[in-house]
Every structure is written in structure tokens, then in C-alpha cells.
Amino acid sequence: MTPGGVEDLLRELAPQVLGALVRRYGHFDTAEDAVQEALLAASRQWPAEGVPDSPRGWLITVAARRLTDLLRAEQARRRREDVVAAWRLPEEWLAPPADRPPQSADDTLVLLFMCCHPSLSPASQIALTLRAVGGLTTAEIARAFLVPEPTMTRRITRAKRQIRESGIPFGLPPAAERAERLRAVLHVLYLIFNEGYASTSGPRLRRDELSAEAIRLTRVVRRLVPDDPEVTGLLALMLLTDARRPARTSPDGALVPMAEQDRGRWDAELVAEGVALVSEALPRGPTGPYQLQAAIAAVHDEAPSAAETDWPQIVALYEVLLRISDTPVVRLNHTVAVAMACGPREGLELLGELAADERIAGDHRTHAVRAHLLEMAGDRKAAREAYEEAARRAGSLPQQRYLNGRAARLE
């Protein structure tokens, strides 16, 4: 197997091995250290000696031995009897062997539930998911979110400490909590994808490694929960959105709005897969927000050109979405759809109603939408001022350049 193939295999096996160790032994943070050492050993040994017959079992065996060494070293360091008693020796463990497949759930899914536990902040959930399930290094996560590596290290360490101190058992949450916890997992994956597809700050318009990781993890969740229509809807939404990525930037890296994109550069295979997934999910019911957003994305992606977009259908879908997820961002997107279907004045009237919502009124996207609608309405001076205001509020440098460029065209 090539080094690249070994790397892909290790990335796929990492959360399974970590989940197996945590299920068997507990000690999330120590288990992660042991798994990282096993992965490092495999990355050095397998390309030269070949992949073992049971790569998962090999990794679990090596990681379990290292974990035992780490725990024994910790026990030797801690002398007080009450602290020592809290660290159980391997012979006292009553759980099944770590390399035995779990009976009730895949360890990767359980690990996702742990990383997205409601006791953690959203930032900690994202960081821990990318670290423990995605296999990204702390340095990679820090670079993706434009924070110093020590800051991200503290964030991840704090999250692991919260899990340890909370006494969360390794296993699926009770049936009554499972649906809500799955929604939290999907929300974290959705946030990771969005940050990768349209970075909220920094010099890059997008971070492809984050959006690709979100898609990979969502595929994993769908394999584990194949009958959940919202999981399928989220994967469809990601694929239909990511299909436009090749046309979102010009050769010099500048933002290209959807209406001006070369649709021949969109990824037709991703579009076809996304349309098939949303067509599969919608009839299952109940219909959720990810399915509806995927349906909207499908209408955009199937239109031969921007002028041929079925805006009345998009308006209708947004109105259904508003009934189940009435958020400021959904209202803003609905406003754009209404303007495209009925004219800019209708959109500006709806936008005025959003001005009182503090959650979105100061966002650069609100000012960018106002600028676009004013430009459509022929008010060039007001549109230019709105574009300039949007640029001042944007955190992403490519977005600032795009908005300032739109303003300059109207001078």
C-alpha cells in the first residue's frame, strides 16, 4: 500500500480505535495520547512492512499496551490512596475486550456524541470533534481557525477535562436524548463545513480541508445512521454546495458570486449525488431544516443558468423552512429570494423588518444584501454606501475586497 493509502486508512481507523479504547478503559485524554502513538508507529512501520491482516486490531493492541503503560506510570506518580483508587488496574476492568466489535453502536458514532456533549461550548465541540474524530492535529485546527496553537491546545485540553470530570459514560445516550444529541452532532458538522466553505475571517476565502473533513465525517454518520433523513439531508446540502467550489473564485482568488459563476465548472458528480440524496430523504419525513436547505441548493444547482433559476419555488421552500427554523439567517436568505422573484422593492421592505433584530442587523451580510437590492433598484449612491459599510464589517479579507470592488464600480 502506498504511503497515501496508509494515511487514508489510518485516518479512517483513528476514531474507531480511540472509541474502542475509551469504551474499554475510559480516560479519554490518556487514551487519545496512546492512540496517537499507535498511529505514529503504524505510519512508520506499515509502508515498509505491509499493512497487517487486521489493521484495526493491530492499532488497538499497540494503543492498549501504551495506555496501560501510561496509566501505570500515573498510578506510580499518585501516592495517595484515594486518588490511586480512582485509577482502576486492567485486571479490574469488566468491560469486553477493546478489539471486540461493540454490540449496540459503532464506536465512532459514540465518540461523536461525546465530543458534541451539551456541557461543552460550541467552540470546544468543534475543536474536539476535529481532533478526536477527524484526526487533525492541534496545529492544523489552530491554523484553520486562525488562533495560536497554545490557545487551541488549552481549548482541547479543557474540553477533555470537562468530559473526564463529568463522568459521561462511553455509550449512546438514552433513547429519550438520542435525537437531540444527534442534532448537536449535525450542527457541529454543519458549522465545520460552513467555516471551510466560506471562512469568516482571515486572508483565505475558503479552507478546503475543513469542508472536506466535514463531508467525510457526515458520510461516516450516514453509514452509522442510514435511516435518519436529516443526516441524509445534511450530506446532500454539503455536496450540492461544495459542487460550486471550483467556480467560486477567479484565478487570482477573488470571490465570484453565484450569478456570475461558470456553471460548466461545477462538479456534476457531486450535484447528481446531492440531488439523489435529497430526493431520497424528503419522502421519508418528518422534513427538517437540512433537507429543506438541500432542496433549495438542488434548485440552484439544477438551473441551467442564473436567469433560469426557479425563484418562486425557492421562495416557497424558504417559507416552509421559516415555519420550522425561523432564524435571522433564514429570514435574510428568504428576503433575497423574494427580491429575485418579486422585485428589489419587495426585498427591501422585508429587509427593513430585519433591522430591529440585533442578531443580524449589524452583520456584514445584511448590509451586503441591502447594497445588492439597492443596486437592483437603481439607487447607485445608496448601494455604494451599503457596500462600503458591508466591507467595513466583513472579517474575511477576500469578502472585503469583493465588497469594496462592488462599491468602486458604482462610483
Protein Blocks (a to p, Z undefined) as FASTA:
>chain_A
ZZklmmmmmmmmmmmmmmmmmmmngomllmmmmmmmmmmmmmmmmmmnopafblmlmmmm
mmmmmmmmmmmmmmmmpmbfklmmmpccfklpcbdcfklccfkbcfklmmmmmmmgckbc
fklmmmmmmmmmnopafklmmmmnopafklmmmmmmmmmmmmmmnopacddddfklmmmm
mmmmmmmmmmmmmmmmmccbdjbfbdfklmmmmmmmmmmmmmmmmmbmklmmmmmmmmmm
mmmmmmmpcfkopacdfklpcfklpcfklmmmmmmmmmmmmmnopadfklmmmmmmmmmm
mpmbfklpcfklmmmmmmmmmmmoccfklmmmmmmmmmmmnojklmmmmmmmmmmmmklm
mpmklmmmmmmmmmmnopaklmmmmmmmmmmmpmbfklmmmmmmmmmmmZZ
